[in-house]
C-alpha cells in the first residue's frame, strides 16, 4: 500500500466496469490503493461488496448496477462519477461476457448482439461519454479490455473473438479521433486469467487432475491472476504511460508470441 498522498493515482476520479469480480474487482481495489476515488459498476448486485472493501480500507468509492451496453446506464454512471469526484481521470471499460464455445452453425444474430453489446458497444459508450469530460480537462486515460482472442484464433468462440478484435481497432481509431486532446485510449489483451469467466476451464482441469497443465501453451507455463491484469491497468491509468496511446498491451505469459493452436477439425 502506498504511503498516504503518494499513490500513483492520488486524488483522481476513476470508473471500473465489471467491478463485481475478477479483473474488474482486482483493478478497482488496486486503483483505490493507489489513491483513486472509484466508481464501481457491474450488472451484479455484488459490485457493492467491491465498493465496501474500498471503503473499509479507508478509500472512497460507490457502486452502481447497470448494463455496460446500455447507453443510458453508461451515461448516468459517467455523469455521476464526474459530479461526485469533481473530475474524471480514468475509465476502465472492462465489463465483458464470454459467449462460450457454441458451434458457429448454432449461433444466431441475437446471440451475437448480446456479446457485442457488452464487449464492444460497452467500450464505445464509455469512450463516447467520458471523452468530452476528459477533453475539457486536457487529459485522461481510457482503458478497454480486449483479449488475446482478438489477435488470432484459438482463444475464444467466434463472437467473443470478433468482439475483442473490434475493441483493439476501437482504441486505435478513437485514439486518433481524440487527436490533440490529451486523452489517451488503450486496450489490455489478457491471456488465460483465472476469473469467473474461465472458471469452467479451471474446474474441469482440477477435476481431471490436470491443473498443472493450465497455461502450458505459454512460455511461463501457467495461467494468470486478476491482479496481474490490474497491474497493467494501473500502468495505463497512471502517468507512467503518458506516451502510450492507441496501443493494445498484451498480458498473456507470452502465449501470443507464437501460434500454439491445435486443429479443431472433426
N, C-alpha and C positions, 0 to 999 in steps of 0.2 A: 504494500500500500504506500503510495507516495506521501511525503510529508504534507501537512496542510498548506494549501496555497502553492504547491509545487507540481501539481498534476499536469500532464500534457494537454488536458482539455479543461483546465481550471476556469470555471465560470461560464463555460459555453453551454448553449442550448442544443440538445440532441434529440433525435427521434430514432427509435429502433422498431421496425415492424417484424412480426413473427417472434415477439419477445417472450412468449409464454414458456418456451422450452428451447433446448438445443443451442444452435449457433446464436439465435437472437437473444436468448436469456443470458448466455455467456458474455455476449458483447455489451448488452445493457449494463450488466454488473461491472464489466471492465471499464466502460466509459465513465460510469459513476465513480469508480475507484480512482479514476484519473481527473476527477473534479467536475465532470459534466453534470448538468441537470437533465434528466432523461424522461422523455415521454415514451412509455412502453405500450405497444399496440399489437393486438392479436385478435383473431376470431374467438379464441378460447377465453373463458372467464378466468382461467388460472393465470392469465397475464397479471392479475392483481398481485399474485404471490411474488412476481419479479419486482414490482414496484415496492412491495412491503419489505423485501430483502434489502433493497437500496436504502429505504428509509431507516430500517433497523441498523444499518451500518453508518448512519449519520449523513446520508446523501439526500438529494432532492429528486423526487420522481412522482409521476402519476401514471395511471393505467387507463387505457381506453380500449373497448372492444369494438370490432367492426370488420368489414371485408376490405382487404387490400386492393381489390379490383373494382370497388365501387367509388366513383368519383366523389360523391357527397361525403362519404366516410373519410376519405383521404384529405379532402379539402378542409373538413372540420378539424381533423387531427392537427394538421399543419397550422391552421389559424390559431387553435388553442395553444399549441406549444409556443408559437411566436409571441402570443399575448402573455401567457403565464411567465415565460422566461425573459421576455423583453428583447429577445434576439433568437435567431435560428442559425446555427453554425454547421450542424452535421445532420444529415438524414441517411440512415442505413436502411434501404429498401430491401429487406431480407426475406419477407414472407414468401413462402413457396409451397407447392404441392408436387408430389412425385408422379402421379398418374399411373404408377405401377408398370407392369410389363404385359399389358393386354395386347394380344396379337393385332397387328395392324388391320387385318381384314375384319376384326370385330369392333374397331373404333368407329364412332360416328362424329358428326360435326359438333354435337352438343358436348361430347366429352372433350374435344379439342378446345372448345370455347371456355370450358371450366378451367382447364390447365392454363391456357393463355391469359385468361382474366387475372389470375393471381400472379403468375410467373413473369409475364411480360407487360400487360397493361398496368399492373400494380406499380412497377418501377417507373413506367412512363408518367403515371399520375403523380408520383412522388416528385419527379423532376419538374413536371409542369407547374405544380403548386408551390414547391419550395424555391425554385429558382428566382421568381420575381422578388421574394423577400431577401434572398442572398445577393441578388444583383444590386438592390438598393444599398446594401451594406458594403458592396465591393469585394465580397469574399464568401466562401462557403465550400463545403465538401459534401457531395452526394455520392453514396456508395451503393451499388446494386449487387445482389447475389446472383451470379451466373453459375457455371459448373464446368467441370472438365467434359461433361456430356455435351456441352455446346461447342466444343472444339473439334471433336471427332466422334465416330460411332463407338459403341461398346460400353457406355457408362450410364445408360438410361433408356427408357422407352422412347418411341418416336415423338410424341407430343412434347414430352419433357425436354428432350434434347433440342428440338426445334425452338422451343420457348427460350432456352438458355442461350442458344446461338443468337437469337434475337436480342437478348439482353446485352451480349457483347457488342453487337452492332449499335444498339441503342446508346450505349455510353460513348462510343466513338463518334456517332453523329451528333448527339446533343452536346458533347464537349465542344464541338465546332460551332454548333448553333449559338452557344454561350461565349463565343469568341470575344475576348477583350473585357469580359465582365468580372474576372477574378473568381468565378465559380468553377470548381473542378468536378468532373464526373468520371468515376472509375468503377470497375467491377472486380469482384473476387470470384475465382473459379475453384471452389473446393473439390477435392477428390473424395475418397471414401471416408466419411466422418461419422462417428457413432452418435446418431440422433434418433428421434422418434421416427423419422422418415426411413432410416436404414435399419431400424430395429429388427425387422424380419430377417435380414441377412445375418446379423449377429446372432440372433436367437437360433436360427437353423444351424449355423456353424457350431454353436455351443452344444446343441442337442446331438449333433453328429460327432462331437469331439474333435472338430477340425478348426477350432478357433485360432490355432497357431498359423493357419494358412490365410487368415484375413489380411488383405493388403499385400499378398505375396507377389503381385504383379508390379509393384513399385519398388525402386531401389532401397527404400528404407524398410521394406518388408513388414509394414504394419499399417493399420488404419489410423486415422487422425482423431483428435479430440476437439470438441467445440471451442475450447479456449485457444486452440492454435489458430482457428479462423478469427476469433475475437482479436488476437494479436495483430493479424493482418488488417482487420478493420480499424483498429486503433492507429496503426501506421498511416492508413489512408485518410483518417479523420484529422490527424494531427499536422502540425507544421513541418514535421519530419518529411512529409511527402509533398511539400509545397510546389515542387516542379514535376509532379506526376499527374498526368491528365489524359483522359481518353484511353486509359490502359486497362487491360484485363489481367489481374495478378493471379497467377496460378499457385495454389497451395495444395499440393496433392502427393507429396512424398516423392516426386519425380515420375509419377505414372505417365503423364503426357509427354515426357521426353522421348518415349519410344512408342511402338504400336503393338502393345501386348494384348491383342484382341483375338479370341478364338472364333472360329466359324460357328454360326448359329443355324447352319443348314440342316435340314432333316436327314 
